[in-house]
Amino acid sequence: MMVDLEAQTQTHLEKASTAEHGRSAELVVQDGPLRQSVLALAEGAELSEHDAPPAASILVLRGAIDVVAESGTTVLETGMLAEIPHERHSVKAEVDSVFLLTAVTDI
């Protein structure tokens, strides 16, 4: 299986820009406990606070996002990769943004 992340980025940015809550997402890879999803957030849109999976990372494909957790805020821009904190967190788009979420759902 091959995924064109540039095409996914463009598609989901367009969908997020017209979506009621400013979001668009799609699971693009699923292999056992591994999940990779492309998520787009229009400027100012947010994923409200939620629990973290056992292991996860975010790769920003375009834009800038804030990952906000009790332990602090991590600002990520295009091309940056970071672990998801192992605590409840939210994600907010500073500008129109797309990221690849890689998560392991069961260890």
Solvent accessible surface area in square Angstrom, and as a share of the most:
residue,aa,sasa,rsa
1,M,194,0.86
2,M,186,0.83
3,V,41,0.24
4,D,89,0.46
5,L,57,0.28
6,E,107,0.48
7,A,52,0.40
8,Q,39,0.17
9,T,3,0.01
10,Q,80,0.36
11,T,57,0.33
12,H,3,0.01
13,L,23,0.12
14,E,100,0.45
15,K,106,0.45
16,A,1,0.01
17,S,73,0.47
18,T,118,0.69
19,A,40,0.31
20,E,160,0.72
21,H,114,0.51
22,G,9,0.09
23,R,98,0.36
24,S,15,0.10
25,A,66,0.51
26,E,75,0.34
27,L,84,0.42
28,V,11,0.06
29,V,38,0.22
30,Q,110,0.49
31,D,97,0.50
32,G,52,0.50
33,P,62,0.39
34,L,59,0.29
35,R,65,0.24
36,Q,41,0.18
37,S,20,0.13
38,V,0,0.00
39,L,20,0.10
40,A,0,0.00
41,L,1,0.00
42,A,20,0.15
43,E,118,0.53
44,G,44,0.42
45,A,13,0.10
46,E,79,0.35
47,L,34,0.17
48,S,85,0.55
49,E,100,0.45
50,H,64,0.29
51,D,96,0.50
52,A,27,0.21
53,P,37,0.23
54,P,65,0.41
55,A,34,0.26
56,A,15,0.12
57,S,27,0.18
58,I,2,0.01
59,L,54,0.27
60,V,1,0.01
61,L,39,0.19
62,R,80,0.29
63,G,14,0.13
64,A,16,0.12
65,I,0,0.00
66,D,20,0.11
67,V,7,0.04
68,V,63,0.36
69,A,13,0.10
70,E,171,0.77
71,S,94,0.61
72,G,38,0.37
73,T,79,0.46
74,T,64,0.37
75,V,82,0.47
76,L,6,0.03
77,E,94,0.42
78,T,82,0.48
79,G,56,0.54
80,M,87,0.39
81,L,122,0.61
82,A,25,0.19
83,E,139,0.62
84,I,8,0.04
85,P,36,0.23
86,H,137,0.61
87,E,53,0.24
88,R,113,0.41
89,H,5,0.02
90,S,12,0.08
91,V,3,0.02
92,K,79,0.34
93,A,0,0.00
94,E,78,0.35
95,V,69,0.40
96,D,69,0.36
97,S,0,0.00
98,V,0,0.00
99,F,2,0.01
100,L,19,0.09
101,L,46,0.23
102,T,32,0.19
103,A,8,0.06
104,V,45,0.26
105,T,64,0.37
106,D,102,0.53
107,I,159,0.81
